[in-house]
Amino acid sequence: MNQQTTTFSSTNIWTRYLTLLEQLRNLIQGVQKMDAGMLEDLDLLQMVQNWNNNVTLTFGGCFSSGKSTLINALIRRSLLPTAKIPETGTLCRIQAGVEDQAEVISQSVSRPIPFTTEAIAAHVSLIDRATGESKPQVLGTEEVRLQVTHSHIPKGQVILDSPGIDDSGVMDGRAAQAASRSDVLVWILRSNHILAESEQDFLATYIARRGPHQLIFVLNAYLDEDTSEAWHEFHSSELQPYLNKIRDFCVDHQLPVEKVVVVSARAFAKYDFAEFGGMQLINLLLNYSHSSKTAVLLARLSRFQHGLKLLQHGLEEQLAKEIAVYEAAKARAEAAAKTRLEKIQKSLHAVQRAAKSQMDNWLSSRVLEKAARNLAEAITPGTLNRDGQHSEAVNQAFCHQVEKGVEQLVTTIVSTAQQEQIRCDANRLRQALLRQMKPKSVTIDVPDTSVSGGVLAAGAAAGAAAGAWFFGIGAVPGAIIGTILAGAASSSDAVAQDVQATQLHIREAGRVAQAAVETASRNLDAVVAADCQTAIPDVAMPDDTRVCLLRELLTTTCNLKHEVDCLLEGIPV
């Protein structure tokens, strides 16, 4: 890490930093609403969001690497228990204060304890020194908090003494939790067993999750004798291979290769701080004494940047999965919709075919022509009248036959539609078919050909002219009627001829009405299609809201990361 002591006072960058934290708050809320399954990434970013002026340094390392010994030297008293066996089982939080005091946190409840090594060891030490047995009650202690006076710890700085790793899974977990809660991890390396495999695994995981800019190495030299001669001998003959191994690890994990602080914790705790690396360690702490320090801002922004990078990667993976799920669902829905449409068309065609078959059968019976013929044959000289009864009878007969045919048609359509999962409203369909097929009203004009009238003396010529006047007869049938009428020789003959002319007129009206119905039947498919709806459920298309929201979150994350990148570039290193 940078070991600068310069206080970075650029108002512009600090203001931008606070603005970015506000944007981060909104981003975190958006990801939480999405429940995108990236809780670990959010945990890292929420820690960034909750930073304050106090700077937290976690002292970590393997068990018996000298963490507690170093901290005792910094607080200038042997307060924390130390031993060659795993000693620290509970996180200790130490910071400068106006008076010496200690408290223990258990089940989220704080209570004071005596400010003594024995009282602290009762809640921190894993092993009972009197019996040599483990103390499971220590695992129930969440944290021990110490406030110390007259120490080398800068005001506003918090030091966490974490359990050593390579002892048990529980202790490794507590150590990882402590490291994740700090601004910087100060990793204590023991020279007699430097960067063991377990250490490298722990640090590699930490770097992957927290980024490469929050790690500082302190090499604790284990001297044969705690003397100046042994200290200088270590520097001249033993130190370089250790530094090379640390440098190789930094290169392998893309860590900044910087000067390592070398100390002898046991020696400077007993003798001269300045001679055994103590001053270098104090200067290191001063670099991280306040949130306004360049090194602190760099460390925090680097973690901010790394957290956004992880979140971006997580969102990209999640978005790719969501898109794949959405596209697969969309393809299935489109295939189902196509199948549904084909089935609807097939079903509708089946209904239309059944309707056409029924219509063809009805038309082939030529019921309107038959009805007209029956009415015509029923007319006799005795029943012939000129008061419009024949027109009314013809119209009623035609309407009755059409209504009967339509009813049969509706029955066929409804029955077939039910089989084909087609919904149709029988009443609405009936009305539509009647509007389409109802014959026009017919007027049957009954002639009066009495000899004294002389009306049709012109014979066939007059009949042909009058043919256009009678409904739907035309010139040719009119000529026939005119011929019939012209041949009347007496009053009885005239009546007979009037009957024949009326009968012919009715038959012709039946032919015209039959032709009109046949013409109207050509629109049957359209009527069926308009008044029949499928009962097959609609295919619901997949909702792409989640995909759209993830895209928005990813865009926001990328933009925010770009802002952090630019801010980091503006910090002097």
C-alpha positions in Angstrom: 0.0 0.0 0.0 1.0 3.7 -0.3 2.7 4.8 2.8 2.1 8.5 2.3 1.4 10.9 5.2 0.0 13.6 3.0 -3.5 14.7 3.8 -5.5 15.0 0.6 -7.6 18.1 0.8 -9.0 18.5 -2.7 -12.6 19.7 -2.1 -13.5 18.8 -5.6 -12.5 15.1 -5.3 -14.0 14.8 -1.9 -17.3 16.2 -3.1 -17.3 13.9 -6.0 -16.6 11.0 -3.7 -19.6 11.8 -1.5 -21.7 12.2 -4.7 -20.6 8.7 -5.8 -21.6 7.3 -2.4 -25.1 8.7 -2.9 -25.3 7.1 -6.3 -24.0 3.8 -4.8 -26.9 4.0 -2.2 -29.4 4.2 -5.0 -27.7 1.3 -6.9 -27.7 -0.9 -3.8 -31.4 -0.3 -3.4 -32.0 -1.2 -7.0 -30.1 -4.4 -6.7 -31.9 -5.3 -3.5 -35.3 -4.8 -5.1 -34.2 -7.1 -8.0 -33.2 -9.8 -5.5 -30.5 -10.6 -8.1 -28.7 -13.1 -5.9 -25.5 -11.0 -5.4 -25.7 -10.5 -1.6 -21.9 -10.9 -1.1 -21.2 -8.2 -3.7 -23.8 -5.9 -2.0 -22.2 -6.6 1.4 -18.9 -5.3 0.1 -20.5 -2.2 -1.4 -22.7 -1.5 1.7 -19.5 -1.5 3.7 -18.2 1.2 1.3 -21.4 3.1 1.8 -21.1 3.0 5.6 -17.5 4.4 5.8 -16.9 7.2 8.3 -14.0 9.2 9.5 -12.7 6.4 11.7 -10.2 4.2 9.8 -10.1 0.5 10.7 -7.0 -1.7 10.3 -7.3 -5.4 10.9 -4.1 -7.2 12.2 -4.3 -10.6 10.7 -2.0 -13.6 10.2 -1.5 -17.2 11.2 -1.8 -18.1 14.9 1.2 -17.0 17.0 2.5 -14.8 14.2 2.9 -11.9 16.7 -0.3 -9.9 16.1 -1.1 -9.5 19.8 2.5 -8.8 20.6 2.7 -6.0 18.1 -0.5 -4.5 19.3 0.7 -4.7 22.9 3.8 -2.8 21.8 1.6 -0.1 20.1 -0.5 0.4 23.2 2.6 0.3 25.3 1.4 -2.3 27.8 1.1 -6.1 27.8 -2.7 -6.1 27.8 -3.6 -8.7 25.2 -2.8 -12.4 26.0 0.1 -13.9 23.9 1.3 -17.4 23.6 3.0 -19.9 21.2 -0.3 -21.7 20.9 -3.5 -20.3 19.3 -4.5 -17.6 21.8 -6.9 -15.1 20.4 -10.4 -16.5 19.7 -12.4 -13.3 19.8 -12.1 -10.1 17.9 -10.6 -7.3 19.9 -11.3 -3.7 18.9 -8.7 -1.2 20.1 -8.7 2.5 19.8 -7.3 5.6 21.5 -9.4 7.2 24.2 -9.4 9.6 27.1 -9.4 6.8 29.7 -8.6 3.1 29.9 -11.7 0.9 29.7 -12.8 -2.5 28.5 -16.1 -4.0 27.6 -17.3 -7.2 26.2 -20.1 -7.7 23.6 -22.1 -10.9 23.9 -25.5 -11.5 22.2 -25.4 -7.9 21.1 -25.3 -6.7 24.7 -22.4 -4.7 26.0 -21.1 -4.9 29.6 -17.9 -3.5 31.2 -15.0 -5.7 32.4 -11.9 -4.9 34.3 -9.1 -3.3 32.3 -6.6 -6.2 33.0 -4.9 -8.9 31.0 -6.7 -11.6 33.1 -10.1 -10.2 32.6 -9.5 -9.7 28.8 -8.0 -13.2 28.5 -11.1 -14.7 30.1 -13.1 -13.6 27.0 -10.4 -13.8 24.4 -8.1 -16.7 25.1 -9.0 -20.0 23.5 -7.1 -22.1 26.0 -7.4 -22.0 29.8 -3.7 -21.7 30.9 -4.4 -23.3 34.2 -6.0 -26.5 32.8 -4.8 -26.5 29.2 -8.3 -27.1 28.1 -10.2 -25.2 25.4 -12.8 -22.6 26.5 -16.0 -23.0 24.3 -17.6 -20.0 26.0 -15.1 -17.8 24.2 -17.0 -18.6 21.0 -20.1 -17.0 22.5 -18.3 -13.7 22.8 -18.8 -11.5 19.8 -16.2 -8.8 20.5 -14.0 -7.2 23.1 -13.6 -3.4 22.9 -10.7 -1.6 24.5 -10.1 2.1 24.8 -6.5 2.9 25.7 -4.6 6.0 26.7 -1.0 7.0 26.0 -0.6 4.6 23.1 0.9 4.8 19.6 -2.5 4.4 18.0 -3.5 7.6 16.3 -6.8 9.2 17.3 -9.6 8.2 15.0 -8.0 4.9 14.1 -9.4 1.5 15.1 -7.2 -1.6 15.3 -8.8 -5.0 15.2 -6.8 -8.0 16.6 -8.3 -10.9 14.8 -8.1 -14.7 15.5 -5.2 -16.4 13.8 -5.9 -18.6 10.8 -4.7 -22.1 10.3 -6.2 -23.1 13.7 -9.8 -24.1 13.0 -12.6 -23.4 10.5 -14.4 -21.2 13.1 -11.3 -19.1 13.7 -10.6 -18.8 10.0 -14.2 -17.6 9.5 -13.8 -15.0 12.3 -10.5 -13.8 10.8 -12.1 -13.4 7.4 -15.0 -11.5 8.9 -12.7 -9.1 10.7 -10.6 -8.6 7.5 -13.8 -7.8 5.5 -14.9 -5.1 8.0 -11.7 -3.1 7.8 -10.3 -0.5 5.5 -6.9 -2.2 5.4 -5.7 -5.7 6.3 -2.2 -5.6 8.0 -1.0 -9.1 7.5 1.7 -10.2 10.0 4.1 -12.7 8.4 6.3 -14.8 10.7 9.8 -15.2 9.3 10.2 -18.7 10.5 7.2 -19.9 8.4 6.5 -17.2 5.8 3.5 -17.4 3.4 2.5 -20.9 4.2 0.0 -22.5 1.8 -2.9 -21.8 4.2 -1.9 -18.1 4.3 -1.7 -17.9 0.5 -5.1 -19.4 0.1 -6.6 -17.1 2.7 -5.0 -14.0 1.2 -5.9 -15.1 -2.4 -9.6 -15.3 -1.3 -9.4 -12.0 0.4 -7.8 -10.3 -2.6 -10.4 -11.8 -5.0 -13.2 -10.5 -2.8 -11.8 -7.2 -1.6 -9.3 -6.1 -4.3 -5.5 -5.7 -4.2 -5.2 -2.3 -2.6 -6.1 -3.0 1.0 -3.3 -5.3 2.0 -0.1 -4.4 3.8 2.6 -6.9 4.8 4.5 -6.6 8.1 7.3 -9.2 8.4 7.8 -10.1 12.0 11.4 -11.3 12.4 11.9 -14.1 14.9 15.4 -13.4 16.2 17.6 -16.0 18.0 18.3 -13.2 20.5 16.5 -9.9 21.0 19.6 -7.9 20.5 20.8 -5.2 18.0 23.4 -7.6 16.7 20.8 -10.3 15.9 18.5 -7.7 14.3 21.3 -6.4 12.0 22.4 -10.0 11.2 18.8 -10.8 10.2 18.8 -7.8 7.9 22.1 -8.6 6.3 21.9 -12.3 5.8 18.3 -13.5 6.1 15.9 -10.8 5.0 16.2 -10.7 1.2 14.9 -14.2 0.5 11.8 -13.3 2.5 11.3 -10.1 0.6 11.7 -12.0 -2.7 9.0 -14.4 -1.7 6.7 -11.6 -0.7 7.4 -9.8 -3.9 6.7 -13.0 -6.0 3.4 -13.3 -4.2 2.5 -9.7 -4.9 3.3 -10.2 -8.6 1.3 -13.4 -8.8 -1.8 -11.7 -7.3 -1.3 -8.3 -9.0 -0.6 -6.5 -5.8 1.4 -3.3 -5.7 5.0 -4.3 -5.0 6.0 -1.9 -2.3 8.3 -1.8 0.7 7.4 -4.2 3.4 7.6 -3.1 7.0 10.0 -5.3 8.9 9.8 -5.5 12.7 10.7 -7.6 15.6 7.6 -7.5 17.7 9.1 -9.2 20.7 12.3 -7.0 20.7 10.7 -3.6 20.2 8.1 -4.5 22.8 10.9 -4.9 25.3 13.5 -2.4 24.1 13.9 0.4 21.6 10.9 1.1 19.3 13.1 2.9 16.8 15.7 0.2 16.5 13.5 -2.9 15.9 11.1 -1.4 13.2 8.7 0.2 15.6 9.0 3.7 14.0 8.3 2.3 10.6 5.2 0.6 11.9 4.0 3.8 13.6 4.6 5.8 10.4 2.5 3.2 8.6 -0.3 3.7 11.0 -0.1 7.5 10.6 -0.7 7.0 6.8 -4.1 5.7 7.8 -4.9 7.9 10.7 -7.9 9.7 9.1 -10.3 9.3 6.3 -8.9 12.4 4.6 -5.5 10.8 4.2 -4.5 10.1 0.6 -3.7 6.5 1.4 -7.1 6.0 3.1 -9.0 7.6 0.2 -7.0 5.5 -2.3 -7.7 2.3 -0.3 -11.4 3.0 0.0 -11.9 4.1 -3.6 -10.0 1.0 -4.7 -12.3 -1.2 -2.7 -15.2 0.8 -4.1 -13.9 0.2 -7.6 -13.3 -3.5 -7.0 -16.8 -3.9 -5.5 -18.3 -2.3 -8.5 -16.2 -4.6 -10.8 -17.5 -7.6 -9.0 -21.0 -6.3 -9.1 -20.7 -5.6 -12.8 -19.4 -9.1 -13.4 -22.3 -10.5 -11.3 -24.9 -8.4 -13.1 -23.5 -9.4 -16.5 -23.7 -13.1 -15.6 -27.2 -12.7 -14.1 -28.3 -10.7 -17.2 -27.0 -13.4 -19.5 -28.9 -16.0 -17.5 -32.1 -13.9 -17.5 -31.8 -13.2 -21.2 -31.3 -17.0 -21.9 -34.3 -17.8 -19.8 -36.4 -15.0 -21.4 -35.4 -16.0 -25.0 -36.2 -19.6 -24.3 -39.5 -18.7 -22.8 -40.2 -16.3 -25.7 -39.4 -19.0 -28.2 -41.7 -21.5 -26.5 -44.4 -18.9 -26.3 -44.0 -18.0 -30.0 -44.1 -21.6 -30.9 -47.2 -22.1 -28.7 -48.8 -19.0 -30.3 -48.1 -20.4 -33.7 -49.6 -23.7 -32.8 -52.5 -22.0 -31.3 -53.1 -19.9 -34.4 -52.9 -23.0 -36.6 -55.3 -24.8 -34.4 -57.7 -21.8 -34.4 -57.5 -21.6 -38.2 -58.0 -25.4 -38.5 -61.0 -25.2 -36.1 -62.5 -22.2 -37.8 -62.2 -23.9 -41.2 -63.9 -27.0 -39.7 -66.8 -24.8 -38.6 -66.9 -23.1 -41.9 -66.9 -26.4 -43.8 -69.7 -27.7 -41.6 -71.7 -24.5 -42.2 -71.1 -24.6 -45.9 -72.2 -28.2 -46.1 -75.4 -27.4 -44.2 -76.0 -24.4 -46.4 -75.4 -26.4 -49.6 -77.9 -29.0 -48.4 -80.4 -26.3 -47.7 -79.8 -24.5 -51.0 -80.0 -27.8 -52.9 -83.5 -28.4 -51.7 -84.5 -25.0 -53.2 -87.0 -24.4 -50.5 -87.9 -20.9 -51.6 -88.8 -22.0 -55.1 -90.8 -24.9 -53.6 -92.6 -22.6 -51.3 -93.5 -20.2 -54.1 -94.7 -23.1 -56.3 -96.9 -24.4 -53.5 -98.4 -21.0 -53.0 -99.0 -20.6 -56.7 -100.6 -24.0 -57.0 -102.9 -23.2 -54.1 -104.4 -20.2 -56.0 -107.8 -20.9 -57.7 -110.4 -18.5 -59.2 -112.2 -18.7 -55.9 -109.1 -17.7 -53.8 -107.8 -15.1 -56.1 -107.9 -11.7 -54.6 -106.5 -8.3 -55.2 -106.1 -7.0 -51.7 -102.4 -7.9 -51.2 -102.9 -11.2 -49.4 -100.8 -13.1 -52.0 -97.9 -10.7 -51.4 -98.2 -11.2 -47.7 -98.4 -15.0 -48.1 -95.3 -15.1 -50.3 -93.2 -12.9 -48.0 -94.2 -14.9 -44.9 -93.4 -18.1 -46.6 -90.0 -16.9 -47.8 -89.2 -15.5 -44.3 -90.3 -18.7 -42.6 -88.1 -20.8 -44.9 -85.1 -18.6 -44.4 -85.5 -18.5 -40.6 -85.9 -22.3 -40.6 -82.8 -22.7 -42.7 -80.9 -20.2 -40.6 -81.9 -22.0 -37.4 -80.6 -25.3 -38.8 -77.4 -23.5 -39.9 -76.9 -22.0 -36.4 -77.5 -25.4 -34.8 -74.8 -27.0 -37.0 -72.4 -24.1 -36.5 -72.8 -24.1 -32.7 -72.5 -27.8 -32.4 -69.3 -28.0 -34.5 -67.9 -24.9 -32.8 -68.2 -26.6 -29.4 -66.3 -29.6 -30.7 -63.6 -27.4 -32.1 -63.2 -25.2 -29.0 -64.8 -22.2 -30.7 -67.1 -19.9 -28.9 -70.0 -18.4 -30.7 -73.1 -16.5 -29.6 -76.0 -18.3 -31.1 -78.3 -15.2 -31.0 -75.7 -12.9 -32.5 -74.9 -15.5 -35.2 -78.6 -15.9 -35.9 -79.1 -12.2 -36.3 -76.1 -11.9 -38.6 -77.2 -14.7 -40.8 -80.7 -13.3 -41.0 -79.4 -9.9 -42.0 -77.3 -11.5 -44.7 -80.0 -13.9 -46.1 -83.4 -12.3 -45.5 -85.1 -12.0 -48.9 -86.4 -8.7 -50.1 -90.1 -7.9 -49.7 -92.1 -9.1 -52.7 -95.2 -7.4 -54.2 -97.5 -9.7 -56.1 -99.8 -7.7 -58.4 -102.9 -9.6 -59.4 -104.2 -8.5 -62.9 -107.8 -7.8 -63.8 -108.4 -8.9 -67.3 -112.2 -8.6 -67.7 -113.2 -8.1 -71.4 -115.0 -4.9 -70.7 -111.9 -3.5 -69.2 -109.9 -3.8 -72.4 -106.8 -3.1 -70.4 -104.7 -5.7 -72.1 -106.0 -5.5 -75.7 -102.5 -5.1 -76.8 -101.9 -8.7 -75.9 -98.3 -9.9 -75.8 -96.9 -6.5 -76.5 -98.7 -4.9 -73.6 -97.6 -7.9 -71.4 -94.0 -7.4 -72.3 -94.2 -3.8 -71.5 -95.9 -4.5 -68.2 -93.4 -7.3 -67.3 -91.0 -4.7 -66.0 -93.7 -3.3 -63.8 -94.5 -6.5 -62.0 -91.9 -7.4 -59.3 -89.0 -9.4 -60.6 -90.8 -10.7 -63.7 -89.1 -9.1 -66.6 -90.1 -8.7 -70.3 -90.2 -12.4 -71.3 -92.4 -13.7 -68.5 -94.4 -10.5 -68.9 -95.0 -11.3 -72.5 -96.2 -14.8 -71.5 -98.6 -13.3 -69.0 -99.7 -10.7 -71.6 -100.4 -13.5 -74.1 -102.4 -15.4 -71.5 -104.4 -12.3 -70.6 -105.0 -11.4 -74.2 -106.5 -14.7 -74.9 -109.4 -14.3 -72.5 -112.6 -14.7 -74.3 -115.0 -14.3 -71.5 -115.3 -13.2 -67.9 -114.6 -16.7 -66.6 -111.7 -17.0 -69.0 -110.4 -13.7 -67.8 -110.4 -14.9 -64.1 -108.6 -18.1 -65.1 -106.1 -16.1 -67.0 -105.6 -13.8 -64.0 -104.9 -16.9 -61.8 -102.3 -18.2 -64.3 -100.6 -14.9 -64.5 -100.5 -14.5 -60.7 -99.2 -18.1 -60.3 -96.4 -17.4 -62.8 -95.6 -14.2 -61.0 -95.3 -16.0 -57.7 -93.1 -18.8 -59.2 -90.8 -16.2 -60.7 -90.6 -14.4 -57.3 -89.5 -17.7 -55.7 -86.8 -18.2 -58.4 -85.5 -14.6 -57.8 -85.6 -15.1 -54.0 -83.7 -18.4 -54.3 -81.1 -16.8 -56.4 -80.7 -14.0 -53.9 -80.2 -16.4 -51.0 -77.6 -18.3 -53.0 -75.7 -15.1 -53.7 -75.9 -14.2 -50.0 -74.5 -17.6 -49.0 -71.2 -16.7 -50.6 -70.4 -14.5 -47.6 -71.1 -17.4 -45.1 -67.4 -17.8 -44.2 -67.0 -14.2 -43.4 -70.1 -14.3 -41.2 -68.9 -17.4 -39.3 -65.4 -15.9 -38.9 -66.8 -12.6 -37.6 -69.2 -14.2 -35.0 -67.1 -17.1 -33.8 -64.2 -16.7 -31.4 -61.7 -19.3 -30.2 -62.0 -20.8 -26.7 -58.4 -21.8 -26.8 -56.6 -19.7 -24.1 -54.3 -17.0 -25.3 -50.5 -17.7 -25.0 -49.0 -15.4 -22.5 -45.7 -13.9 -23.7 -42.9 -13.8 -21.1 -42.3 -10.7 -19.1 -39.0 -9.0 -19.9 -39.2 -6.5 -17.0 -36.5 -8.3 -15.1 -34.2 -8.2 -18.1 -34.8 -4.5 -18.7 -34.2 -3.7 -15.0 -31.0 -5.7 -15.0 -29.8 -3.9 -18.1 -30.5 -0.6 -16.3 -28.7 -1.7 -13.2 -25.7 -2.9 -15.3 -25.6 0.5 -17.1 -25.7 2.3 -13.8 -23.0 0.1 -12.4 -20.7 0.7 -15.4 -21.3 4.4 -15.3 -20.6 4.6 -11.6 -17.4 2.5 -12.0 -16.2 4.8 -14.7 -16.7 7.7 -12.3 -14.7 5.9 -9.6 -12.0 5.1 -12.2 -11.7 8.8 -13.1 -11.6 9.8 -9.5 -8.8 7.4 -8.7 -6.8 8.7 -11.6 -7.1 12.2 -10.1 -5.6 11.1 -6.7 -1.8 11.8 -6.6 0.2 8.7 -5.8 
